[in-house]
Amino acid sequence: MSLERLLGSSTQSSSCDFLVQMLSLMAQRPSQFAILIVVLQVVWPLQANADLYTLRVGSGHPAGPTVYAGVLQDYFVPELKRRVAAETNHELRIIEGYGGSIASVAETLEAVQIGILDIGGFCTCFEPAKLFLHNFQYFVPFGPEGAEVGVRVARRVYDAHPWLTEHLEENYHQTIIAINGWDNYHLGSSVPWEALDDLQGVKIAGAGPNLPWLELAGVIPVQSTLPDGYMAMQTGVYSGWLMFPSAYFAYKFHEPAPYYTLIGFGAMGGAIIITMNTRSLNRLPTNVRDIVVEVGRSYEIEAARILDERQASGLENLRNSGATIRELPDEVRAQWAESLRNFPDEMAKEADSRGLPGSEVVSAYIETVTQSGYDWPVKYVIN
């Protein structure tokens, strides 16, 4: 009798019959019995522990026009399911909810915290109180303009300063499994302008921590969100957006605000974080948890690559759609950067006053960017 036939018949028989067969085999063919025991030790635990796990993944931004959410949908989720199916005896069922269908951009942190979402992606810019220091890249404008460089620098800062991760774990019961960011920030407006004086008293929207960049221009800052931008500019609630090309075109902001000025405030690497409810992560088998972490890191690389592609295609599409695009003269950009020379130190000290390691983290970010070979337009100093 073959081992395969014995294994098949034994797993289908009653417990009593199976015991009789095992005893008989042990007496008649001890070597084959030993092999069977080894096989059963492998097969039975896998069958006993094979489970279906359900995860809810989402973001407040829609997946189509927003790169980080789109890469969650198109890469992270299918890659996670594929690897779990291929490398483990488990299966993932993933419920997806983007565009605020489960939680808005300002609710995702809390949705992950209480378990409405198991995995959520969001911009730290919408959590200015709870995640003040996680906006360190916004505190240092005119940085690297490429997303891949920005995300790579932010990853080094996160790895060197575990407080950034521990803060979320200890206070909001979630673990950072990936970071991403935005592409290079510029300024779009519904009104043409040439000199900074032309923006005096004009209402310009932004995510929040980037609004101080506009202080030199004397604009009236308005905190807003991407999903609200088109209608708000169309109806005159405000007249412009601090926005990167990938989203400015994808959200069709060029229709109500066709004037797009290339300023180069920088790509905000690390401004997007993907977090997972710690309890949800810990209930997964070890091999599945390991895959979640690995796919999260590969997501960072994929999302940054696509961000840079979408930055280039966004600018090209804006030109082809009739938007008026101009570059800010170098001397004006230098003047703008000079006006923000003390801004990083001010924000670092504000973080320090809140009991956060502000000076440490902001200094590390500036130094890491410098080590990457980037040439700052102004020398920032954290005292």
Number of C-alpha atoms within 10 A of each C-alpha: 5 8 13 10 9 15 14 11 13 17 12 10 12 10 11 9 11 17 13 12 16 17 12 13 17 14 10 11 10 13 10 13 18 12 11 18 12 10 13 13 10 11 11 12 10 14 11 9 11 14 14 11 15 13 18 18 25 31 32 25 26 21 19 17 18 19 24 31 27 19 20 24 20 13 16 23 20 13 19 20 18 13 16 20 14 11 11 14 16 20 18 18 12 16 13 18 21 23 18 17 13 19 22 19 24 18 18 25 32 16 20 27 25 14 18 18 27 24 28 34 29 27 27 26 23 23 20 14 10 14 17 19 27 25 24 31 27 26 23 27 25 26 24 26 21 21 28 25 21 27 28 21 24 25 19 14 23 20 11 12 15 10 15 19 17 15 17 20 18 12 10 17 21 29 23 22 21 23 28 32 27 32 33 27 26 21 22 29 25 21 15 15 13 11 11 14 12 14 21 14 12 17 19 25 29 22 20 18 19 21 19 16 22 20 14 17 16 15 21 17 23 18 14 17 18 21 16 10 22 20 13 16 23 15 10 13 14 21 23 30 31 22 23 26 29 27 20 29 24 17 18 16 28 24 18 21 22 23 23 31 20 20 20 20 26 23 30 31 31 29 23 22 23 27 28 29 25 21 15 19 20 12 11 15 15 11 13 25 16 14 18 23 16 14 19 22 17 14 24 25 18 17 26 27 16 19 28 22 15 23 25 14 15 20 20 13 17 24 16 10 14 12 19 16 15 12 12 16 11 11 9 13 18 14 13 22 23 16 15 22 17 16 20 24 21 17 22 24 19 16 20 15 11 12 9 18 17 25 22 14 23 27 20 20 21 23 14 17 21 15 11 13 9 14 13 15 17 16 11 19 13 17 10
